[in-house]
Amino acid sequence: MEIGKTMSVCPVCLAKIPAKKVVGDDGNIYMEKRCWEHGSFRTLIWEGDLESYIAWAAGDANGIVTPVRAQPVEKGCPYDCGLCQSHERDGCCVLLELTNRCNLKCPVCFASAGDQKPHDLSLEEIGRQYDLLMERGGPFNIQLSGGEPTMRSDLDQIIALGKEKGFSFFQLNTNGVRLAKEAGYAQHLKDAGVSVAFLQFDGLDDEIYRTLRGADLLATKLKAIDNCKTVGLPVVLVPTVAPGVNDHALGEILKFALSRAPHVRGVHIQPISYFGRCGLEAPEIRLTIPAVLRRIEAQTEGMMKVTDFGGGGAESPYCSFHASYRRKQDGTIKALPRRRSQGCCVKSSEARDFVSQQWSGKAAGCDGDESTSSLDAFLQQTVENTFTVSGMVFQDAYNLDLDRLRRCYICEVDSGYGMVPFCAYNLTDIHGRALYRK
């Protein structure tokens, strides 16, 4: 039974083609599409019934916020990103890829780090990218990324330059190797102005790391967390979750993160997407939002429930999930009321404030000074005792939905294109060829 239409791309040639959403014989929701040259494709997009699929988007406020200085539409989505005038969000979080170098060779890497000739952005080029972002509606939340950004020795200068340009939130996306191995490096990053470390953390078993990262890394991850805790640098654990590899480990990851709270601010789950360098074949049954949430409930023995979670705010509700919990003195947790605004908000300014508070653990207006008012102290304590579980389901060439893409607020900044939605920038065909990524 057909329940909707959209546009997508052919996984072989990336040509834009019509797609429809259908209820399969098993009751799940699929995307079906056909390229006249390369045939038909069918991909699971929701492992659940039609009622749950519709209910997930209930209350979604699909307002349109036209990007600042949007580019004219010529070829149409997804070919005019930068952002174009048909895009429906002005951005929130922006990845600044500082280098394509990496100290790992992960079998799974959306950026295919290390496959190309080594290249670092110059400080001058980074400055121009900061300027571009301010002209396009900034300041946004900056994600220092790569490759592995800690391969550079000048992150302090990069952050200082960003602050001069008007940016205030700097998230470090890292594998944690240098944080673990180099004494004093965590303190250096905190002093430089890193707001939070988003730490690649796929489980508590080295077999998982051998499959996804090509090395035994558990001890390294644990050391990185400890080093950050020592200096008070907040951490968010970021597992890439692959079926049959570590989808059984979500409960273990969440319980571990809670045991390290409030220093570990939460867990941000990323079901694997099949683009870039991916040594795993896409299975017939993919990890969709309801499948991940059912695993969370089962593996935490009901401590975290499916009903605790809702879809995002600015982005399509089918792109993300989110729940916040209050940690109580007896060690238990209580789910906070779900609000559509719990995810990033429609306006980037609202989203920036939310993300900064949630992940850094600092209440707005509170600087941790002992002289702060009792209200400030209460607000700060409230934020510190909040634990967040979220996730982002990135799209690849098999399940790309251009209606979802037009609401994307997570962008990659590129000197040639401007601000490109993450899923468009990293989109590759079955041969690894990209539309945007060089």
C-alpha positions, -999 to +999 in steps of 0.1 A: +000+000+000+014+034-010+014+060+017+034+089+003+057+102-025+090+120-024+121+123-046+153+104-041+185+094-061+196+063-078+223+046-057+243+038-089+244+071-108+229+096-082+203+108-107+173+123-091+143+099-094+108+096-080+103+075-049+073+062-030+068+051+006+048+018+009+037-005+036+053-039+030+037-073+034+055-075+068+038-043+080+070-022+079+075+010+059+098+009+028+111+033+002+107+021-034+122+038-064+133+030-100+160+043-122+153+036-158+189+028-164+199+009-133+167-008-121+146-008-090+156-004-053+137-011-021+149+001+013+135-003+048+129+031+064+107+023+094+106-010+112+072-006+126+036-003+116+019+026+098+002+038+130+036+042+147+051+058+116+024+085+115+023+090+152+061+098+153+055+130+133+024+140+153+027+177+163+056+183+139+057+221+132+071+221+097+077+258+094+101+272+068+131+294+076+148+305+045+186+304+048+204+337+049+219+346+015+205+314-001+218+305-035+195+304-065+179+271-076+193+258-109+195+220-110+173+214-079+178+194-047+203+178-040+225+194-066+223+231-056+233+229-020+252+257-004+224+264+009+199+270-020+166+289-019+145+258-017+162+247+015+139+251+046+163+257+075+190+282+082+214+259+099+225+252+134+255+229+137+283+232+111+312+208+106+346+225+100+368+198+085+403+209+095+422+180+080+418+148+061+446+131+081+438+105+108+457+084+132+433+054+126+422+036+094+386+028+103+369+003+080+339+025+085+344+063+078+320+087+062+349+110+054+371+083+039+399+098+061+434+090+050+424+079+015+435+111-002+467+131-002+471+146+032+457+181+034+451+206+062+431+238+059+453+269+064+444+293+092+437+319+064+412+295+048+396+287+081+392+324+087+374+328+054+351+299+063+343+315+096+335+347+077+313+329+052+293+313+081+288+347+098+275+361+065+251+331+061+234+337+095+260+327+121+273+323+147+265+286+144+277+258+167+311+248+153+321+211+152+358+208+148+361+177+126+381+159+100+397+134+095+409+135+131+412+172+142+436+165+170+462+156+143+467+194+141+488+212+167+470+246+163+435+239+176+440+267+202+446+291+174+417+279+154+393+283+183+408+317+192+402+328+156+366+316+158+360+335+190+374+366+173+349+361+145+320+358+170+316+320+176+313+307+211+305+269+210+332+245+198+325+208+198+355+185+191+347+154+171+374+129+181+385+093+183+402+101+216+436+086+207+456+118+215+434+126+245+443+092+259+480+092+251+493+127+256+496+140+291+481+174+296+463+175+262+428+174+277+437+205+298+452+222+267+419+217+249+398+230+278+420+260+281+418+266+244+380+268+246+367+234+236+331+232+249+326+194+247+344+164+233+322+142+211+340+109+216+337+080+191+326+052+215+312+021+199+310-003+229+328-019+257+342-048+238+374-047+216+358-071+191+335-042+182+364-019+177+383-044+156+353-046+132+345-009+130+378+008+138+404-018+128+421-018+162+417-027+199+407+007+213+386+001+245+415+010+269+422+041+248+386+052+250+384+047+288+417+066+293+404+095+272+373+098+293+393+097+325+417+124+313+388+146+303+371+141+337+403+151+355+403+185+339+365+190+337+361+187+299+326+174+292+322+143+271+294+129+249+298+093+238+290+087+201+285+051+190+282+042+154+258+013+156+258-015+130+234-044+128+251-076+140+281-057+152+271-037+183+234-032+182+233-056+212+255-032+232+233-001+234+222-008+269+257-015+281+269+018+266+240+038+281+245+023+316+283+030+314+276+066+304+252+071+333+278+057+357+302+084+345+276+113+347+276+142+351+310+144+334+296+123+306+267+144+294+249+118+274+250+095+244+245+104+208+237+073+187+243+071+150+229+041+132+254+033+104+248+049+070+264+033+040+284+061+024+321+070+023+344+042+032+323+015+045+336-021+048+302-034+058+275-043+033+240-028+037+217-054+052+182-061+041+170-051+076+185-018+085+185-001+119+156+023+119+145+046+147+119+022+162+143-007+161+170+013+180+145+025+206+132-010+212+167-022+217+173+006+242+142-003+262+150-040+262+187-037+270+182-012+298+155-034+313+129-006+309+150+020+326+147+040+294+115+034+275+104+038+238+078+063+250+104+086+265+116+095+231+104+119+204+115+132+170+136+163+165+125+199+162+139+217+132+149+186+113+124+161+100+112+139+129+122+109+108+159+121+110+164+119+148+153+109+183+158+125+216+151+120+253+163+138+284+164+124+319+169+138+354+194+119+375+181+115+411+201+112+443+193+075+446+210+068+413+178+063+393+166+084+364+133+101+355+123+109+320+116+146+314+085+156+295+089+153+258+089+186+240+093+193+203+118+220+212+140+194+230+158+189+197+174+217+178+149+245+173+138+259+140+159+291+144+196+286+147+199+310+175+175+290+197+193+257+187+227+271+195+217+280+230+200+246+236+230+226+223+255+247+242+237+242+275+229+205+271+262+193+260+286+216+279+266+212+311+265+249+317+233+267+323+227+299+302+242+328+321+259+307+347+297+307+347+303+285+378+314+314+400+307+309+437+292+343+438+263+334+415+228+338+428+208+310+443+186+309+412+217+306+390+230+278+413+197+260+410+197+263+372+232+250+371+225+221+393+194+212+371+215+212+340+243+192+356+218+165+366+203+162+331+214+132+310+206+132+273+201+103+249+198+113+213+204+100+178+207+110+142+198+087+113+219+100+084+208+092+049+227+075+021+219+069-016+195+041-008+172+059+016+178+096+007+145+115+010+148+150-005+119+162+017+140+153+048+171+167+032+156+202+027+150+204+065+186+195+074+203+219+098+236+200+102+259+213+075+295+210+063+312+243+054+330+241+021+349+271+005+336+262-029+300+254-022+292+272+011+270+253+036+261+218+024+237+196+043+257+167+059+238+139+041+243+157+007+280+165+013+288+129+022+265+112-003+283+087-025+272+062-051+279+025-049+313+032-064+322+058-037+318+088-060+306+119-042+285+149-053+304+174-031+332+159-011+365+163-029 
